[in-house]
Amino acid sequence: TVSVVGNLGMIVIIRINPKLHTPMYFFLRHLSFLDFCYTCIITPKLLEILVVDTRTISYVGCMMQFFFGCTLVITEMFMLAVMAYDRFAAVCNPLLYKVAMSPKLCSLLVAGTYTWGGMCSLTVTHSLLELSFCNSNVIHPFGSEYSAIVSASCSDSYFSQMTCFIISTLNE
């Protein structure tokens, strides 16, 4: 709850305070949104596992949790890169900063991070959906992680691993 309240508070404060309508706070607002979403994806299942004795997740639930978690992690990584570019522009070109980091450019950069995160995650998740799983396979660690899902597969995971490798290399 602290993470949810903190992130929502950050989003609201940045939104209602006109002094905070700068590119840096625009990106911070989106970073808080990503963290809020990530918390909302992981925490409910974690709480269920702590309260209920059955510690399982359905195949569809596992794939959805993986897709959204992967999307948010990749998007957050690129959001941090965009924020670094913003700070670089502010420090190296302070007189041209307002022109260089226009609201339109900031919106395009944010849209690009969300789009790229979704596309990469969709590609990796699709490669996982191509795998076949036996009924007896159980994923022990919590969190629907890539390595745990691949290790639970009954089929050859070469294509999925190569897809993940290529996506990881592109995101470096």
ChimeraX attribute file (.defattr): number of C-alpha atoms within 10 A of each C-alpha:
attribute: neighborCount
match mode: 1-to-1
recipient: residues
	/A:1	9
	/A:2	7
	/A:3	13
	/A:4	17
	/A:5	11
	/A:6	14
	/A:7	23
	/A:8	17
	/A:9	14
	/A:10	18
	/A:11	20
	/A:12	12
	/A:13	13
	/A:14	18
	/A:15	15
	/A:16	10
	/A:17	9
	/A:18	9
	/A:19	9
	/A:20	13
	/A:21	13
	/A:22	16
	/A:23	21
	/A:24	17
	/A:25	17
	/A:26	19
	/A:27	20
	/A:28	19
	/A:29	21
	/A:30	17
	/A:31	23
	/A:32	20
	/A:33	19
	/A:34	20
	/A:35	20
	/A:36	18
	/A:37	16
	/A:38	20
	/A:39	16
	/A:40	14
	/A:41	18
	/A:42	17
	/A:43	13
	/A:44	11
	/A:45	18
	/A:46	13
	/A:47	10
	/A:48	13
	/A:49	15
	/A:50	11
	/A:51	10
	/A:52	9
	/A:53	8
	/A:54	9
	/A:55	14
	/A:56	16
	/A:57	17
	/A:58	8
	/A:59	13
	/A:60	10
	/A:61	13
	/A:62	17
	/A:63	20
	/A:64	15
	/A:65	20
	/A:66	24
	/A:67	20
	/A:68	20
	/A:69	21
	/A:70	23
	/A:71	26
	/A:72	24
	/A:73	16
	/A:74	21
	/A:75	25
	/A:76	22
	/A:77	16
	/A:78	20
	/A:79	24
	/A:80	15
	/A:81	13
	/A:82	19
	/A:83	21
	/A:84	13
	/A:85	13
	/A:86	18
	/A:87	16
	/A:88	13
	/A:89	17
	/A:90	18
	/A:91	11
	/A:92	10
	/A:93	13
	/A:94	13
	/A:95	11
	/A:96	11
	/A:97	17
	/A:98	14
	/A:99	11
	/A:100	15
	/A:101	19
	/A:102	13
	/A:103	15
	/A:104	9
	/A:105	13
	/A:106	20
	/A:107	15
	/A:108	12
	/A:109	18
	/A:110	21
	/A:111	14
	/A:112	16
	/A:113	23
	/A:114	19
	/A:115	14
	/A:116	17
	/A:117	23
	/A:118	18
	/A:119	15
	/A:120	23
	/A:121	24
	/A:122	17
	/A:123	16
	/A:124	24
	/A:125	22
	/A:126	15
	/A:127	18
	/A:128	22
	/A:129	14
	/A:130	13
	/A:131	18
	/A:132	14
	/A:133	17
	/A:134	10
	/A:135	8
	/A:136	7
	/A:137	12
	/A:138	15
	/A:139	20
	/A:140	12
	/A:141	9
	/A:142	15
	/A:143	18
	/A:144	22
	/A:145	16
	/A:146	17
	/A:147	10
	/A:148	15
	/A:149	21
	/A:150	20
	/A:151	14
	/A:152	18
	/A:153	17
	/A:154	13
	/A:155	13
	/A:156	12
	/A:157	17
	/A:158	12
	/A:159	13
	/A:160	21
	/A:161	17
	/A:162	13
	/A:163	19
	/A:164	20
	/A:165	13
	/A:166	13
	/A:167	16
	/A:168	13
	/A:169	9
	/A:170	9
	/A:171	13
	/A:172	6
